């Protein structure tokens, strides 16, 4: 599928989009690409702490691989 076809498909989808949160997210993505704005600055302190905690746990080996989660929860 060529990029022009993908663009047209997205334009059609976008014109029908009613979900405000998705529209706001897409605007944020667009604006960040234009201004080279770092999305990290748009996160709340709780979101930043959660990401940092997850990264720390990953470095410490305190994670469960995807296969382990699937096995544990029978997904």
Contact map, one row per residue, 1 for C-alpha under 8 A:
111011000000000000000000000000000000000000000000000000000000000000000000000
111111000000000000000000000000000000000000000000000000000000000000000000000
111111100000000000000000000000000000000000000000000000000000000000000000000
011111110000000000000000000000000000000000000000000000000000000000000000000
111111111000000000000000000000000000000000000000000000000000000000000000000
111111111100000000000000000000000000000000000000000000000000000000000000000
001111111110000000000000000000000000000000000000000000000000000000000000000
000111111111000000000000000000000000000000000000000000000000000000000000000
000011111111100000000000000000000000000000000000000000000000000000000000000
000001111111110000000000000000000000000000000000000000000000000000000000000
000000111111111000000000000000000000000000000000000000000000000000000000000
000000011111111100000000000000000000000000000000000000000000000000000000000
000000001111111110000000000000000000000000000000000000000000000000000000000
000000000111111110000000000000000000000000000000000000000000000000000000000
000000000011111110000000000000000000000000000000000000000000000000000000000
000000000001111111000000000000000000000000000000000000000000000000000000000
000000000000111111100010000000000000000000000000000000000000000000000000000
000000000000000111110010000000000000000000000000000000000000000000000000000
000000000000000011111110000000000000000000000000000000000000000000000000000
000000000000000001111111000000000000000000000000000000000000000000000000000
000000000000000000111111100000000000000000000000000000000000000000000000000
000000000000000000111111110000000000000000000000000000000000000000000000000
000000000000000011111111111000000000000000000000000000000000000000000000000
000000000000000000011111111100000000000000000000000000000000000000000000000
000000000000000000001111111110000000000000000000000000000000000000000000000
000000000000000000000111111111000000000000000000000000000000000000000000000
000000000000000000000011111111100000000000000000000000000000000000000000000
000000000000000000000001111111110000000000000000000000000000000000000000000
000000000000000000000000111111111000000000000000000000000000000000000000000
000000000000000000000000011111111100000000000000000000000000000000000000000
000000000000000000000000001111111110100000000000000000000000000000000000000
000000000000000000000000000111111111111000000000000000000000000000000000000
000000000000000000000000000011111111100000000000000000000000000000000000000
000000000000000000000000000001111111100000000000000000000000000000000000000
000000000000000000000000000000111111100000000000000000000000000000000000000
000000000000000000000000000000011111110000000000000000000000000000000000000
000000000000000000000000000000111111111000000000000000000000000000000000000
000000000000000000000000000000010001111111000000000000000000000000000000000
000000000000000000000000000000010000111111100000000000000000000000000000000
000000000000000000000000000000000000011111100001000000000000000000000000000
000000000000000000000000000000000000011111100000000000000000000000000000000
000000000000000000000000000000000000011111110000000000000000000000000000000
000000000000000000000000000000000000001111111011000000000000000000000000000
000000000000000000000000000000000000000001111111000000000000000000000000000
000000000000000000000000000000000000000000111111100000000000000000000000000
000000000000000000000000000000000000000000011111110000000000000000000000000
000000000000000000000000000000000000000000111111111000000000000000000000000
000000000000000000000000000000000000000100111111111100000000000000000000000
000000000000000000000000000000000000000000001111111110000000000000000000000
000000000000000000000000000000000000000000000111111111000000000000000000000
000000000000000000000000000000000000000000000011111111100000000000000000000
000000000000000000000000000000000000000000000001111111110000000000000000000
000000000000000000000000000000000000000000000000111111111000000000000000000
000000000000000000000000000000000000000000000000011111111100000000000000000
000000000000000000000000000000000000000000000000001111111110000000000000000
000000000000000000000000000000000000000000000000000111111111000000000000000
000000000000000000000000000000000000000000000000000011111111111000000000000
000000000000000000000000000000000000000000000000000001111111111000000000000
000000000000000000000000000000000000000000000000000000111111110000000000000
000000000000000000000000000000000000000000000000000000011111110000000000000
000000000000000000000000000000000000000000000000000000001111111000000000000
000000000000000000000000000000000000000000000000000000001111111100000000000
000000000000000000000000000000000000000000000000000000001100111110000000000
000000000000000000000000000000000000000000000000000000000000011111011000000
000000000000000000000000000000000000000000000000000000000000001111111000000
000000000000000000000000000000000000000000000000000000000000000111111100000
000000000000000000000000000000000000000000000000000000000000000011111110000
000000000000000000000000000000000000000000000000000000000000000111111111000
000000000000000000000000000000000000000000000000000000000000000111111111100
000000000000000000000000000000000000000000000000000000000000000001111111111
000000000000000000000000000000000000000000000000000000000000000000111111111
000000000000000000000000000000000000000000000000000000000000000000011111110
000000000000000000000000000000000000000000000000000000000000000000001111111
000000000000000000000000000000000000000000000000000000000000000000000111111
000000000000000000000000000000000000000000000000000000000000000000000110111
